[in-house]
Amino acid sequence: MRGDARVMGTSVIPTLGRWGLTPDADLIYRTLRLLGPDTTPQLAREVGLSAARVGAAVDELVAAGAACQSAEGGDRRWVALDGPRVLGVLGRRRGPMEMADRHRRHLAAVAGVHLDRLPPGAVRRLPSRSAARARIADLAACERVEHLAINTEQVISAEAARAAAPLDQALLARGVRMRNLGIPPAAGRVLTPAPGVEHRESEALPLKLMVFDRRAALFPADPADFNAGAVEVTDPDAVARLTELFHTIWYSARDPRRQEVPTIVLTHRERAIVELLAAGESEEAVAIALGLSRRTVVYTVRSLMDRIGVENRFQLALCLGAAQAVPLPPSFRPCRPDSQEDS
C-alpha cells in the first residue's frame, strides 16, 4: 500500500477497451486516474500484476496518448491524462479493426473453447450461410430465456436485416431477454435497435457470436467469409466459456444512449457487501453485520468479479468506483490483493 495515494476526482472514467486498448492498459489507466501518479513497481504491487505486464500497459497508454511521465520528483512516475483529452486523441487516431486483427481475435477466442478436445457430437459444422441461417431459426424458436449476440459488421446488409427481423420480434414477443454487442456504426449512419433489445458497442469485438439460452453457441467458420458457414457448439463447458466472454465484453462496452462508462447495477446484497468491504470490514464482520454466512459473502464477491470480468478485488473496486456504482471512501487505500483470498 503506498502512503501518498489519493483519490482523484469523482468524474466517470472512460473505458479504453472500446478503443482497442488491452484490459491491462485499461486497468492501469483507471488506477492512475483514481489514485494519482505512480511508478511501475508500485503499480505492479497495487494491482497484483507483474512489473513486465504493467510496463507493457504503460507503454501502450503512452503510445495511445493516454498517459505521460511526471516531471515532478526523481522517481519515474506515470500520470494518466483526463478522460475528455484522451478520448479526443483516440477518436482522431483509431478506426475500425483491420481484417488481420479481426482474424487474430477470432482465432484467439475460438482457441479458448478447445474445439479439438470436445466430445463427439458437441461440435457441428454448418457448410453454408443458408444452412447457418436455418439453424439459427431452429435454435431461436426454442429459446425461452436469453439470446446473446455479438455482431462484428459495421454495416448490416438489407438482406441480413430482413432475415433477422422476424426472429427478433418472435423472441421479444416471448419475453426472451436480448442483448446485442456491436461495433459503432460507420460514419453518417445511425443504428437503432428494436425496442426491447439491449444494445452496447465496442471497437474490439473478438468474433461474431450467438448464444441461445446458454445451451448452444454459433459462430462463423471464417470471420472474413460468412458464406463459408458456421460452427455450432453444444458442449456445456464450451458454451459457458463463450457466454462468459460475452459478458466480460458487455460490462466494459458502451451504451450509445448513455455516457462513456456503462452503468453497473448492483443488487442490494452486492452493494451492502461491497460498501462494507470498501470501508475496511473483514469478510467475517460483513457476514455478521448482514446476517449472512462467510461463504455467501465470498461467493457474492466472486460472482460479481466474474460478471464484470476482473481478476481480483482491487480491480473490482476500481471498476465500481470508476463507474460510480458505489462510492469510494475518502480513505480508500487498496493494498495488494491477497492471491489466496481472490482465487
C-alpha positions in Angstrom: 0.0 0.0 0.0 1.5 3.3 -1.0 1.4 6.1 1.5 0.9 9.0 -0.8 -2.1 7.5 -2.7 -5.0 9.9 -3.1 -8.4 9.5 -4.8 -8.8 11.6 -7.9 -11.9 13.5 -8.9 -15.3 11.8 -8.9 -16.0 12.2 -12.6 -16.7 9.0 -14.5 -13.6 7.4 -16.0 -13.9 6.3 -19.7 -13.4 2.7 -20.7 -10.4 2.5 -23.1 -11.1 -1.1 -24.1 -13.7 0.1 -26.7 -10.9 1.9 -28.5 -8.8 -1.3 -28.8 -6.6 -1.0 -25.8 -5.9 -4.1 -23.8 -7.6 -4.9 -20.4 -4.2 -4.4 -18.7 -3.9 -0.9 -20.2 -7.4 0.0 -19.2 -6.8 -1.2 -15.7 -3.6 0.8 -15.3 -5.3 3.9 -16.7 -8.1 3.5 -14.1 -5.6 3.0 -11.3 -3.7 6.2 -12.2 -6.8 8.2 -12.6 -8.2 7.1 -9.3 -5.0 7.1 -7.2 -2.7 9.6 -8.9 0.8 9.3 -10.4 2.8 6.2 -9.6 5.9 4.2 -10.6 5.8 0.9 -12.4 6.9 -1.2 -9.4 4.3 0.4 -7.2 1.6 -0.1 -9.8 2.6 -3.7 -10.0 2.1 -4.1 -6.3 -1.2 -2.2 -6.2 -3.0 -4.1 -9.0 -1.4 -7.5 -8.5 0.2 -7.8 -11.9 3.8 -8.5 -12.9 6.1 -5.5 -13.5 6.5 -6.7 -17.1 2.7 -6.6 -17.7 2.4 -3.2 -16.1 5.4 -1.9 -18.1 3.8 -3.1 -21.3 0.4 -1.5 -20.3 2.1 1.8 -19.5 3.9 1.8 -22.9 0.6 1.2 -24.6 -1.0 4.1 -22.7 1.8 6.4 -23.6 1.6 5.4 -27.3 -2.1 6.0 -27.3 -1.7 9.4 -25.8 -3.5 8.4 -22.5 -0.5 8.7 -20.1 2.8 10.5 -19.8 5.8 10.7 -17.5 5.5 13.0 -14.5 8.1 15.8 -14.3 7.8 16.0 -10.5 10.3 14.3 -8.2 13.2 12.0 -9.0 11.1 8.8 -9.4 9.8 7.8 -12.9 6.1 8.3 -12.2 3.3 7.9 -14.7 0.3 10.2 -15.0 -3.0 9.4 -16.7 -4.4 12.2 -18.7 -8.0 13.3 -18.2 -10.8 11.4 -20.0 -12.0 14.0 -22.5 -8.5 14.7 -23.7 -7.7 11.0 -24.1 -11.0 10.3 -26.0 -10.3 13.2 -28.3 -6.8 11.8 -29.2 -8.2 8.2 -29.6 -11.1 9.4 -31.7 -8.6 11.0 -34.2 -6.2 8.1 -34.2 -8.2 4.9 -34.1 -10.7 3.5 -36.6 -12.4 0.1 -37.0 -10.3 -3.1 -36.6 -8.2 -4.2 -39.6 -9.1 -7.6 -41.0 -5.8 -9.1 -39.9 -6.6 -8.1 -36.3 -10.1 -9.5 -36.7 -8.7 -12.9 -37.7 -6.3 -12.8 -34.8 -9.1 -12.0 -32.3 -11.4 -14.6 -33.8 -8.8 -17.4 -33.7 -7.8 -16.5 -30.1 -11.5 -16.6 -28.9 -12.1 -19.9 -30.7 -8.9 -21.4 -29.4 -10.1 -20.8 -25.8 -13.0 -23.1 -26.5 -10.7 -26.0 -27.4 -12.9 -27.5 -30.1 -10.4 -30.3 -30.6 -11.0 -31.6 -27.1 -14.8 -31.6 -27.2 -16.6 -35.0 -27.3 -18.2 -36.3 -30.5 -21.4 -34.6 -31.4 -20.6 -31.4 -29.4 -19.4 -29.6 -32.5 -21.3 -29.3 -35.7 -20.2 -27.7 -38.9 -22.8 -25.8 -40.9 -21.5 -25.7 -44.5 -23.1 -22.5 -45.9 -24.7 -19.2 -44.9 -28.1 -20.5 -45.7 -27.6 -23.6 -43.5 -26.4 -21.3 -40.7 -29.5 -19.1 -41.0 -31.8 -22.1 -41.0 -30.1 -23.5 -37.9 -30.3 -20.1 -36.2 -34.0 -20.0 -36.9 -34.4 -23.5 -35.3 -32.4 -22.6 -32.2 -34.2 -19.3 -31.8 -37.6 -20.9 -32.0 -36.7 -23.0 -28.9 -35.3 -20.0 -26.8 -37.3 -19.0 -23.7 -34.9 -17.1 -21.5 -31.9 -15.3 -23.1 -30.4 -14.5 -26.5 -26.9 -13.1 -26.7 -25.3 -11.8 -29.9 -22.1 -10.2 -31.0 -22.1 -8.6 -34.4 -18.8 -7.6 -35.9 -20.2 -6.0 -39.1 -20.1 -2.2 -39.2 -22.9 -2.1 -41.8 -25.8 -4.5 -41.7 -27.0 -5.5 -45.1 -30.6 -5.2 -46.0 -30.8 -9.0 -46.6 -29.4 -9.7 -43.1 -31.7 -7.2 -41.5 -34.8 -8.8 -43.3 -33.7 -12.3 -42.1 -33.2 -11.2 -38.5 -36.2 -9.0 -38.0 -38.9 -11.7 -37.7 -36.7 -13.8 -35.4 -36.0 -10.8 -33.1 -39.7 -9.9 -33.0 -40.7 -13.5 -32.1 -38.1 -13.6 -29.3 -39.2 -10.3 -27.8 -42.9 -11.4 -28.0 -42.0 -14.5 -25.9 -40.3 -12.4 -23.3 -36.7 -13.5 -24.2 -34.1 -11.1 -22.9 -32.0 -10.0 -25.9 -28.5 -8.5 -25.6 -26.6 -7.4 -28.6 -23.0 -6.2 -28.9 -21.8 -4.4 -32.0 -19.1 -2.0 -33.2 -20.0 1.6 -33.6 -21.8 2.2 -37.0 -20.0 3.7 -39.9 -19.8 7.5 -40.1 -23.0 9.0 -41.1 -25.1 6.0 -40.1 -27.2 5.5 -37.0 -28.1 2.2 -35.6 -31.5 2.0 -33.9 -32.0 -1.3 -32.0 -35.5 -2.7 -31.9 -37.5 -1.6 -28.9 -36.8 -4.1 -26.0 -33.3 -5.1 -27.3 -30.4 -4.2 -25.0 -27.5 -2.9 -27.1 -23.9 -1.9 -26.4 -20.9 -1.0 -28.6 -17.2 -1.8 -28.5 -14.5 -1.3 -31.1 -12.6 -4.5 -30.2 -15.1 -7.4 -30.6 -13.3 -10.8 -30.9 -15.8 -12.7 -33.1 -19.3 -12.8 -34.4 -21.3 -15.0 -32.0 -24.8 -16.1 -30.9 -25.6 -17.9 -27.7 -29.0 -19.5 -27.3 -30.3 -19.9 -23.8 -26.7 -20.7 -22.7 -27.3 -24.2 -24.3 -25.8 -23.7 -27.7 -23.4 -21.2 -29.4 -22.8 -20.5 -33.0 -20.0 -18.5 -34.7 -18.6 -18.2 -38.3 -16.3 -20.8 -39.6 -14.4 -18.0 -41.4 -14.6 -14.4 -40.0 -13.8 -13.0 -43.4 -16.4 -15.0 -45.4 -19.8 -15.7 -43.8 -20.7 -17.7 -46.9 -18.3 -20.4 -45.6 -20.9 -21.3 -43.0 -20.7 -21.6 -39.2 -19.7 -23.8 -36.3 -22.3 -24.8 -33.7 -21.1 -25.8 -30.2 -23.3 -27.5 -27.6 -20.8 -28.7 -25.0 -21.9 -27.1 -21.7 -18.4 -26.0 -20.7 -17.5 -24.6 -24.1 -20.8 -22.7 -24.2 -20.2 -21.4 -20.7 -16.8 -20.0 -21.7 -18.3 -18.2 -24.7 -21.1 -16.9 -22.5 -18.5 -15.6 -20.0 -16.6 -14.0 -22.9 -19.8 -12.2 -24.0 -20.5 -10.8 -20.5 -16.8 -9.8 -20.0 -17.1 -7.6 -23.1 -20.7 -6.5 -22.3 -19.8 -4.9 -18.9 -16.9 -2.9 -20.4 -18.8 -1.9 -23.6 -20.5 1.5 -24.1 -24.2 2.0 -24.2 -24.6 4.6 -27.0 -27.6 6.1 -25.3 -25.6 6.8 -22.1 -22.2 8.3 -21.2 -18.8 6.7 -21.8 -18.9 4.1 -19.0 -21.8 1.7 -18.8 -23.8 1.6 -15.6 -23.0 -1.3 -13.3 -26.2 -2.2 -11.5 -25.7 -4.0 -8.2 -28.3 -5.9 -6.2 -29.0 -4.7 -2.6 -26.9 -7.6 -1.2 -23.9 -6.9 -3.6 -24.0 -3.2 -2.8 -24.1 -3.8 1.0 -21.3 -6.3 0.9 -19.0 -4.2 -1.4 -19.6 -1.0 0.7 -18.7 -2.7 3.9 -15.6 -4.4 2.4 -14.5 -1.0 0.9 -14.8 0.5 4.4 -12.3 -2.0 5.6 -14.5 -4.6 7.2 -13.4 -8.2 7.1 -15.5 -10.9 5.5 -16.5 -12.3 8.9 -17.6 -8.8 10.1 -19.6 -8.3 6.9 -21.3 -11.6 7.2 -22.3 -10.9 10.9 -23.5 -7.4 10.0 -25.7 -8.6 7.2 -26.8 -11.8 8.7 -25.1 -13.9 6.1 -22.6 -16.8 6.1 -19.0 -16.0 5.3 -19.3 -18.4 2.3 -22.2 -16.3 0.9 -20.1 -13.2 1.2 -17.1 -14.8 -0.6 -19.4 -16.3 -3.3 -21.2 -13.0 -3.9 -17.9 -11.1 -4.4 -16.5 -13.8 -6.7 -19.7 -13.8 -8.7 -19.5 -10.0 -9.1 -15.9 -10.2 -10.2 -16.7 -12.8 -12.8 -19.7 -10.7 -14.1 -17.6 -7.6 -14.5 -14.6 -9.5 -15.8 -11.9 -8.6 -13.3 -9.2 -10.7 -11.6 -9.1 -9.5 -8.0 -10.9 -7.3 -5.5 -8.6 -4.3 -6.1 -9.6 -4.3 -9.8 -13.2 -4.7 -8.8 -13.0 -1.6 -6.5 -11.5 0.3 -9.4 -14.2 -0.7 -11.9 -17.1 0.0 -9.4 -15.5 3.3 -8.4 -14.9 4.5 -11.9 -18.4 3.7 -13.0 -19.7 5.3 -9.8 -21.6 2.1 -8.9 -20.5 2.5 -5.3 -18.8 5.5 -3.7 -15.1 5.2 -2.9 -14.5 6.4 0.7 -12.0 9.3 1.1 -9.6 7.0 2.9 -9.5 4.5 0.0 -6.1 2.9 0.1 -6.2 -0.5 -1.6 -3.5 -3.0 -0.6 -2.0 -5.5 -2.9 -4.6 -8.3 -3.4 -4.2 -11.5 -1.4 -3.9 -14.2 -4.1 -5.4 -16.9 -1.9 -8.4 -14.7 -1.0 -9.2 -13.8 -4.6 -8.6 -17.2 -6.2 
